[in-house]
Amino acid sequence: AGLGARAESSKKDVLLGGLLLPGFDEQSCASRYQSVYYRKNMTRSPTPYLISRLRQQEALQRRCGPGTEAYRRASDRLRSGEKDVGTVDGCSYLVLLSYRGLGNRILATASAFLYAMLTDRVLLVDRGKTTGDLFCEPFPETTWLLPLDFPLQGYKDLGEDAAESYGNVTLRNETGDSSEHRFVYMHLDHAASLSSKLAYCDDHRQFLHRVQWVVMRTDGYIAPSLFLNPAYQQELDRMFPRKDSVFYIISRYLLHPTNDVWGMVTRFYSSYLKSADERLGIQIRVFVQDDKPVQHILDQILACTSQEHLLPGVLPSAGGSGSGGAPRPPPTAGGRSKAVLVTGLNGWYHDSIREMYWRSASANGEVVSVHQPSREEHQRFFHRMQDMKALAEMYLLSMTDKIVTSGWSTFGYVGAALGGLTPYIMIKPENHKVPDPPCKWAMSMEPCAQGPPYFECTRKEVDKILDTGNLVPHVRACEDMSWGLKLT
Ligand code: GDP
């Protein structure tokens, strides 16, 4: 019987309006068809056009992916250095190198998938140390993991100065009809140079689409920047008539945690969050050295949750000064329950909030419980267990009803956007002071692109810095980073 039967009985649409294909093995990746039981119904639906494009992409991945004759020929050509082959076999490839923290890598992966669809390329992700431990295969009957025998020597070390980088190829003017490229490297780090960022403006009159292998390195969400390119606008409009949920829809399609991670998610959810009347997520990311507790961050969290009525205040405790009068009896049980999920590297914020609601009664009688899955203290890169915990926590955040996130943090962007939640973003403090206001309700659930291009694609005047947050509808400056861009 399994999930099929459960789906029927509770009328949950496990395939998310056609976003997901039926027929994947449920045992090996339980989250794919189960996550619907843990989440709110989708607040945005995929369009029939997007669904048809996904099916095309799956067919392309299957036809050209690892293990096929086409892949073997393409990788032989890459190895031998044979040039100017264009899209022989109708197969061209996008290899993604993602890096930095897990939030960065997830945003990079979703963006690369969108770019692969826009440019009809097969997406292959470099597995790093942990990708295979974190996510299931998204495409049926093939793999999205870059084969271990990928023939491009030293590809992991490609950087902005590489001769094959888009910026350098452009500067050398090797972009005409007769261009010969074994591969091209797109360096789309948030701090990439302006000439590297010209890659955002590539269009079909340029050389890139004739290059069979493209290696892309990015550490963030580049989708908003793709919306600035006139060459993609029509297609993007058809795929996403609503621009405020691009990551949400892509992530529901593409990202399915492995059974180990999903077990962590569901066990924690069932133990601490499920039975509450309401769930609030608070994602705390403090950008200070050594991750020590910071008083003004706690003050900021409490100012934000109070300002936005997300958490109740507390009554003065009996022993407290100024309470006056007779001691108050504790309220009788039976109030609404609110479960607060706190995530962060440090446990002090959680402990302080929990203690506050233990020592004193909440002002409105709400029963507040506070839970934090882990306190890892320090960030470690590509550490298997830390990545798994981080992913589990992002998913748990996405299962809350309301969410407070930390500005600048890709961890928070992912937690909110996965859940279709418009976050209250705590603005990053300056000068050790609580900012005023302490948090802002975001324009949309979308993540912020932290290093977009600052020029117009039609003019490509890289020496003039423009406010690209006003060029096209639905692409605006981020709430937490004035130079970032987000879809709304
Ligand atoms: P960002 O640095 O806030 O943009 O987020 P990233 O996810 O890219 O990088 C931070 C990394 O630090 C994560 O990948 C985790 O490994 C770790 N980390 C930060 N915050 C948390 C947290 O709340 N929980 C856990 N488990 N890990 C965290």
Residues whose N, C-alpha, C, O or C-beta is under 5 A from the ligand:
A	BS01	GDP	R100 G101 L102 G103 N104 I284 R285 T343 G344 L345 S374 Q379 R380 Q386 K389 A390 E393 W408 S409 T410 F411
